[in-house]
């Protein structure tokens, strides 16, 4: 990997560690002066303190499923979701998709050579759906063999292993440091040029990858295929 992206990624990880979060912040403040407004956001619900520890009974807790992610001005991505590896994560994600939760949200964090992160109703890394889910990865006692290779989709979280909610990230390049510590649950099968274009064109406002709200790529729609 080129030196530039590597430096950016290290700065990103350092920034998150310095604020008591892990590499990909979700549902908790990403910076010391950011107020956690997830519990007050209009998309939140009274179950914000609960953790979903079993898959939802919505038909998406087993097998392979597919969604499309449309990004305004960039195109669309086809994504496979692997419920046999991460049934809680996939059933939760599909529930949010069915509810139209992601439509109109953004990719608020972009680190070229690493990943793009989105799905936050607050657009700054502090928001969620109002429901947290159990982290389905080895460090949290759950087997998950999906590696963080290029195109893999995984859940963002804070230091709490069970803090993921709605924010997800898509790997532009492989990063083995995330394997076993983040809940990978899918893979982009077509349209990775969208991720590459976002990483090339969108300029973050700081070394953590946070993008100014006016410049954040908009998720027009995430649609279930099956």
N, C-alpha and C positions, 0 to 999 in steps of 0.2 A: 504493500500500500504506500502511496505517496506520502512524503513527509508532512505536507500541509494538512490533509485530513486527519492524520494521526495526532498532530498537535492539537487540532480542534477537539478531537474526541477526548484526549487527556484533560484538556481544560474544562470540557463539559462534565466529565466524571468528577474532577476536583471541585467544581462549583457545587455540584449536588452533594458531595460528601461534606463540604464545609457548612452546609445548611441542614445537616442531620437527615438527609434523604439519600436514597441510592440513585443509581444512574438515571432512572426514568421516573420522574416524580408524578404521582397521581393522588388526588384527593387530600393532599396535605400541602402546605405552602412550599413553593420551590425556592423562595428567598426570604431572608429574615424579616423584611418589611412588608411581606404580603400577608393579608388577612385571609384565613381559610373561610371562604364564603360558601363552600359547598352546601352547608346545612341551611343557608339562607337563600340559595339560588332558587328560582322559580321552577327549575326542573327537578329539584330534590323532593323526596317524600318522607313521611314520618319514620320510615324504616332505616334511616341513615346510620343508625348505630348497630344494625344487625349485619351478620355475615352469612351469606348464602353458602352452606356447607354441603349441599346436595344439588344435583342437577335439577333444573326445572322440568316439569312434566309437560313439555310443549312440542315434543316430536323432534327435538334437535339435540338429544343427549347421547346419541350413538350414531355411528356411521359417518359418511362424508357428505358435507353440504356445500353449497356454493352461493356466493353473493357477488354483486358487482358494485364497485365504488366509483362514482362519477365525481371528478374534480373540475370545477369550473375553469375553463381556459387551458386545461392540461389533458383531458381525455378520461378514459375509464380503465379500470383494472378488474380482471376476473380473479376471484380468490376462492380457494378451497379451504374448508374448515374441517378439522379432524376431531370429531367429538369422541372417538374412541380413546384418544390421547388426553383430551381435556374436556370432559363432558359438562362440567360446571361452567367453564369459560365459554364454550360454544353455545350452550343453551341460554346463558345470560346475554351474550352478544346478539344472538338471533332474536331474543325477546326485545332488546332495544331497537334492533333493525325493524322488526314488525311494528313497533310503536312509532317509528319515524324519528326516533331520538336523535340520530346522527345528521339528519337532513338539515343543511344550513350551518352546521358547525365547521370547524377549520382544522388545518394542520398548523399548530401553534409553535412547534419546535422543529427545527431543521438543522441537522449536523451532516454536512456533506462528507461522504465516505463512511458514514455510520448508519443513520436512520432518519425517518421523519415520524413525528408523533402528533396524534390528533385525538378528537373525540371528547374535548373538554368544553362544556357549555359556557365556562367563564373565559376561555381562550387564553389562559395564562398558566395553566398547570395546576390550578387549585380546585377545579370542579370535578363533579362526578354525577352519577345518575340518582344518587340517594341510596343506593344499595351496594354494599361491598361484597366481594366473593372470595372464597378460599383460594389461595395461590396454588395452582396445580403444577408443582415442580419439585425436583428431588430434594432440595434443601428444606422443603416444607413437608417432607415425608410422603410425597406422591410421585410415583414414577411417571416420567414424561420424556420420551426419547427424541422429541423434535429438537433439532439443533438450530441455533440462530445463524443460519446461512442467508445469503442474498435472497430477498423476496419473502422471507418468513415474517409472519404477523404474530405479534406477542403483546401481552398486556403490560401496560405501565403500572407502576405502584410506588408507594413510599417505603420507608424502612420496615414497616409492619408487613409481614409476608401476606397477610390477608387484607390488604388495603386497596387492591385493584377494584375498579368500578366500571368506568366506561372508556377511559383513555387507552389507546392502543398505539403500537408503533410498527413500522414496516422497515425491515433491514435493507439498506442499500448495499452493504457489504457484510460479510461474515464477521462475527465477533464471538469467539469461544468463551470470553469472560462472562457472558450472559447465560450460557448453558447451565441448566440446573438451578438457576436462581430467578428466572422469570418464566411466566406461563406462556410458552409458545403454543399457538393453537391453529395456525393456518399458514397458507403460502400463496403468494401471487403467482398465478399460472400464465397470465397474459397481461401485458400493460406495464411492465417494469420501467418502460421509458417515461411513464408519468412520474415515478419516484426520481429517476435520474434528472428529469427536467426541473422538478421542484428543487432538488439539491443544487442544480446548476444556476437557477435563476433567482431563487429566493435568498436574500441576504439577512441573516439573523442580526439582532441588535446588540448581542453580547456573546461571550465565549460559551455560554451554556446552550446556545442554539435558539433561544427565545426570539420569536419573530414579532415585530410590531403588528398590532391588530389590523392596521390598514393594509398590510402586506401579506397576511396569512391566506394561503390557498383555501378556497371554500369547498367543502364537501357538499356538492349539490344534492346527492342522494346515495344512500346505500340500499340496495334492493336485494331481496331474497330470490334466488333462482329455484333452489330446492333444499 
